[in-house]
């Protein structure tokens, strides 16, 4: 029954895409964006749908045909600037839009791989991005291609020419702000977070009119800061985040509280809510800020029209481990004894997987998705961690006498059970496919430290693998039971996104350079192809001229190569790169599959 | 820098030009190269008065004056490389001295305001290797410590830190004064501690009446004090019990390959200290000078 319906929908979409092959609507509409999770002939949202499920109904490439896919073109991002390529390709009307390291955007003919235009943001030499010079992709709206730059600007380019239509300074890069996430577009507004180091920034989510870049609202993600809503060109006060300052912070530390929403957000149309995650609180030493430190290391549900915080769920209160709570919140429904549960799932840096009620943020269940967690003994009935204080890094003031102080071993490492790399949810298997890592960290107080010529108290750390054979683990997780249905172990840490398809397939890439395909139900590896450099981007699939395509960026980098110790040893021979690889089946498969459908 | 100024081009010839221009600035230079090229590149912090800042496009400050004196003595032109401070000095040494800036890979020949601290320069990483293997730190040129400036109309006297159980005090975010005031003495000064993005902003907060005192680097606090009403605002003479490192020395750094350059610069700094040039530079900027023990 279901199968039939899907085939019909599919063949209809083939017909439509054929009929409109040359005259398809060139503009990206609100309808395109809100229906992106259903459309097969384009990819116009980061996450392949606003919910971020990264699931496609396409099934021409499936468990029996995937071994025959082959590259049809490869595109080099060129230059000496070959650093981490964490972008997700977007495809509209036969044109692919990708971003590259150093805030570059490329428009590529999706059929041939020919470059149509390239835009290079002119970056000031004063920028200090924390973790490589990466970018995670564009947003599309109307005839605009919109992306955030390392110097914290939003830039809207004309999709045909690559020329700047509008440009907006979101924050001052000199104060330590930058943008690396792909913005999202909801109801005509482009919505972005910001990234920032430990320089006492205050996280904010902002909405701009996508057409002209005018500010619509802004919402600080730290308790005590005023939010704003723009009406008739005037910026009006719209309520203090959390009601009042200082409720969960000592002194006036809320003024410089951090909590940068650096990974962007998702949107759910059913509840009409935006979901943004927030980073760790500032300063890094948790002993200075007893209290929960709202809304650091949390997930926030935000009203897309006004920017008001509707609910929040904090994964790591009083974070002392740098467990940013930025990871994506994916909306999904499941059946519980005949009742549909409107849920949302998120896999945190802290090693726990959370299933929340997305209407009100209530905790439904949570469970570890990595093999080892030591900082908490578990979660209580409300999803709050039960700390193991023996695994909280010490207070550096305690070692002000110049001694190193005791060191603490904690799992997972601050790079997380899962970092930025987005997971996928398959509507067919009901499983989440989580790119996770098995590593721990040692942290000690470092009294011999300096900052700008001033004595300083820092923290020393090292990251260690938990196993000789692997760090990365791609897991298929059942959100209803917490059960890991299958796992694939990878020698290097996994740092790329995941894609699930109706062809019973799961795709991801690894730092070793391979695009990998697995049987979604069993985890059997069915395909691998070496793209020449590490994959830290997110694969996508779409249909063009009746054929199913897969695309992924290749180019090793991101935060992992920046950290030393044992992990560095494991990845030191991986070569940098910068290219887009596009795959499909030989043409005869398209003919066979279209005959089968008719 | 050059690569940013040139428009992006796919013309191979143009790329060639970019690469050739870059090649000569990608490496720090030896003393011979500096003398021959008649140019030395010295890295200084951006927006960091009274050490190094730009006022209407003109470089001013203590470190700038020292850099100018170095260039003059070597009879070469001075080129400044302005650095944005990273989270710790390790980042700055990497970006300025041994690896180069992550955008254009350029390095400086010398970096100012680097700690001169044996324990720091010999620090080992988690696998036992020297953290600063590629950096040579030398020529201490002054001794730094902490200092408090306070509003006499609000506080009679700062004889001990205990007064900050009762009076609000400003600090720079993510600094030892912040850690100290929030956590020392069982956090009894914590509720009176106010964070500001910079010491300059904290002193502005004191003038605006938000705080009654500011704690920061002595050379910065004393220079800022000079700009204030000297009757209303005074420098405190209190001690800072429980702070591990009460004083430390500030010097220069070069790439470890260029020891000859370091010897030459070391001689220049020694001469500046012996003939009072160094003390005079600090005096010009109304900043307290203390000579490092190294020269005594």
Interface residues (C-beta under 8 A of the other chain):
Chain A: X102 X118 X120 X122 X123 X125 X126 X127 X128 X129 X133 X174 X175 X197 X198 X199 X200 X250 X251 X252 X253 X255 X256 X282 X283 X285 X287 X288 X395 X396 X397 X399 X400 X401 X402 X442 X447 X448 X449 X450 X451 X452 X453 X454 X455 X456 X457 X458 X460 X461 X462 X564 X565 X566
Chain B: X1 X4 X8 X45 X46 X47 X48 X51 X82 X84 X85 X86 X87 X88 X89 X91 X92 X101 X102 X103 X104 X113 X114 X115 X117 X119 X120 X123 X125 X126 X127 X144 X173 X174 X175 X176 X178 X179 X180 X182 X183 X184 X187 X190 X191 X192 X193 X194 X195 X197 X217 X242 X243 X244 X245 X248 X250
